[in-house]
Amino acid sequence: MIPLLSAILLLFQAVISVHTDLVAVPVIVTDSRGQHVNGLSAENFRVYEDGRLQPIAVFQHGDAPITLGLIVDRSQSMRPKMSALMTALSALLPAGRPDDELFAVDFNDAISFTLPEGRPFTSDARSLEATLLSVRAEGQTALYDAVAAGLQQLQLGHAEKRALIVISDGGDNVSRLKYADVLALARRSDAVIYAVGLLATSPAEEEDEGLLKRLCKDTGGVAYFPRTATEVAAMSLQVARDLREQYTLGFTPAEPTDRHVFRKIEVKVSADGHRGLRVRTRSGYTP
């Protein structure tokens, strides 16, 4: 009995070790017209870490559970944009899978999780939407603190896919954290960050389009800046489709990972019958 128990413990430790070292790489593939390309296999991809080809140990594509957090700006500058916010939420929260894990962080100068205490996630998209629409817009903007809270909450999820969607005008004037702090957290996460930037017709002091772009680019996401209600709906649906049609590649680094060194990731894709394929993925990670 003791040798058998020892063998089980060794196997358990090995599984934990592999799970800890596995690097997840979310990938979006589009053609020259910007349309998603489906039906690819692991053989179509090459993953490089710091220029070295890595064997793909995990490959996933298609509809799968997702851990998704909405980071919703409720500062005073969002008051004239409430109609656009409602349109974005309706497009981003369609009925999903029963095993999806959803949560939301609404913020002004304070950070608040919209689900009741003790409930980290829900699969009820419509109930979450209704709760978000009931919150007033007032106060200043702690965007960095809110994104950091969302990244930390994602770590409690169980799904292979993880993402944050920021709905904001991009300003930050009261966060305790700095952009470098949020970037460090994002590089330690396998989450993709998207943004739907709701900017005013004329530039406002509180808005920062560049900030939202930087938040998304490093993780393989995109920041959209719709100007009309039609564009808000279309771009929000594009984000939702991205999340459902994402490829996920996984590799185990061949060399020991220094816990403080940023590792650059590059993904290449080629497939017969497809020319001009484009890849969007995270720029790298910190173990």
N, C-alpha and C positions, 0 to 999 in steps of 0.2 A: 504493500500500500504506500509506503514512504517513497520508493523510487517513482511510482506513478504520480504521486502528488508533486514531487520535485520536477518531473517532466512537464506537468501542467503549468506549474509556476514559471518555468523557463519559457514555455511557449507564450504564456500571457505577457511576460516581460518583453519578449521579442515583438509581439504584435503592438504593444504600446510604443516601443522604440521606433518601429516603422511608421506608425501613425504620427508620431511627433515630428519625424524628420521629413515627411512627405510635403512637397511644395505644390500647392494647387495653383494652376494657371488658367484663369478664365479667358476665353478667346472668342471674339466675334469675327466672322469672316464674311466679307461682302464682295460683290463683283464691281465692275467699273461703273455701274449705274447706281451703286449704293444699296443693291438688293442683297438680302441675306442669302448665303449659300449653304444649303443643307446637304445631307447625304455623304459627307466626307467621313473617312475612317482615320484611325490613328496613323496608318501608313502615309497619309497625305501631309502629316505635320513633322516639323523638326523643331525641337526646343533647345535653346542654347543658354547656358548660364556662364556669364563672364567669358563668352566666346567658345565655350566647350560644349559639344553636343551631348545631350543627356537622354538616356533611354526613357521612353514614356511608359510608366508603370500603371497609370490609371487613365482611362479615356471614357468620357461620358458626353452624350449629346441628346437633345430632345427634352420633352417636358419632364421635369423632375421637381421635387419639393424645393422650396426656396425659403431662406430666412431673410426677410425684407423689412427694413426700417425706413419710415418717412420722417424727415427732419423738416418741420414746418415752421416757417418764420411768422411770429405773431407780434412783431414790433409795430410801433406806431406808423412807420413808413409803409407798411403793407395795407393800411386802411383803404386806399383807393384801388387796391388790386384784389379785393375780396372775390369779385365775380370771376376773375381769371384763376384765382386759387381754387374755387369750387369746381371749375371746369377741369383743372389739372387733376384734382383728387378723384373726380368721377372717372377719368380716363385711366388713371394709374391703379385704381383699385377695383378692377372687374372681379367677378366671381372666379376664384382660383381653385386650387386643389385643397381637399380637406386636411392634408398634412403640411400645408404651407404654415410658416410661422411669421406672423405679422406683428409689428409694433410701431409706435409713433412717438416722436419727441417734439413737443411744441415749445417754442422758446421766444422770449423777448430778452429782458435782462436776467430772467430766471429760467431754469430748465425744468420741464415737467414731462413725465411719462403719462400718456393719456389712458393707459389701461389701469384698472384698479390695482392697488398694492398686492403683491403676491401672485399676480398674473403676468409673467414676462412676455407672453405671446398670445395671439388669437388667430384663428383661421377665418373669422367672420369679417370680411372686408367691408361690408356695408355698415355694420355696427361701428367699426373703427372710423369710417368716413363721417358718419353722423356725429360722432364725438368730436372729431377735429373741426367740423363746421360750426360747432357751438361755442368755440373759444373766441374771445374778443381780441382785437389787435390794439396793443398799447405798450408803452415802455420802449427801452432801448434794445440793442441787438447783440446777443452773445452767440454768434454763429459758430465760432471755433469750439466753445464749450459744448454746444449742442451736438456738433459732429463727433467730438470725442466721446460724448455719452452714448451716441448711437453705435460707434465702433466697439465700445466696451460691451454694450448689450448684445451685439451680434455674436460675441464669443460664447454666449449662453445657448445659442441655437444648435440644432442638430443636422440641418440640411447641408448638402454639399455646396449648393449655390448660396452666396451671401451678397447682399447689396444694400446700399443706402441711396435714397433719392432725396436730394435737398431741394425744397421749394422756397425760394427766397429772392430778395433783390441783391443779395451779395454783400451787404454792408456788415461791418463788425466794429462796435465802438465801446464794448464793455466786457469782453471776455477776459478771464484770468489767463487762459492759455494763449500761446502765439501760434502762428501758422506752422512753424517748425515742429511744435509739439504735436499738432494734428497730423502732419506729414509722417512723423516718426511712428505714430500709432497706425496709420494707414499702411505703411510699409511692413508692419508686423502682422497685418491682417491679410486675408485672401479676398477681401470684399472689393467689389466694384462700386465706385461712387458716381452717380449721375446727378445732374442739376437741371431744374427747370427755372431759369432766371426770369422773374417777372419784373421787368424794368418799366419805368415811367416813360411817357412819350418824350418828355424833355429830361435830360440828365439831372439826377438829384444827388445831393452831397452824400447821402447815406448809401448809395448804390455802388457796387464794385464788381463789374463784369469780369475783370481779370482774375479776381479772387476765386470765383466759381470755376473758371476754366482751369486754374492751377489745381484746385481740389480734385477735379475729375481726371485730368490727363494722366497723372502718375499711376492711377489705378486701372486704366483701360476703359474708363467711362467717358461720357460726353456731357458738355454743358450746352443746353439749348436756350435760346433767347427769343421766344415767340412774341409777336407784336399784335396779333389779333386773336380773337376767341377761337377761330378756326385753326390757327397755328398752334395755340395752346393745346387743343385737343389732339391734333395730329402728332405733335412732338411728344406729348405724354404717351400716346399709344405706341410711338416708336420706341420709347424707353421700355415700356412693358413688353414689347415684342423682343427686344434685345435680350431681356432677362430669360425669356422662355426659349429662345433659339441659340443660346450660348453653348459653346463647346467648353468642356473642362478637361484640361490635361494635368496629369500629376507626375512628378518625378522625385526620386530620392537622390540628393546630391551625392556624387561619388566620393567627395572629399569632406572631411569634417568642416562644419560651418562655424565660423567665428560669429559669436552672438552680437557683435557690434559693427560688422562690416556689411555695407549695402552690396547686394549681388544683382548685377544687371541681367535681365531676361530678354531674349529675342526669340520670336516665333516666326517660322517661315512655313508657307503652305504651297503645295503644287498639286494639281490634279488634271488628268486627261480631260479634254473638252472644256477646260476653264482657263481663260487668259485674263491677266490683269487683276488677280485676286488680291484683296487688301485685308490685312490683319490688324485688329486692335486688341491690345492686351496690356497688362500692367508693365511698367518700365523695369521693375525689379522688386526685390524684397529684402528685408532685414530679418534674419532668423530670430 
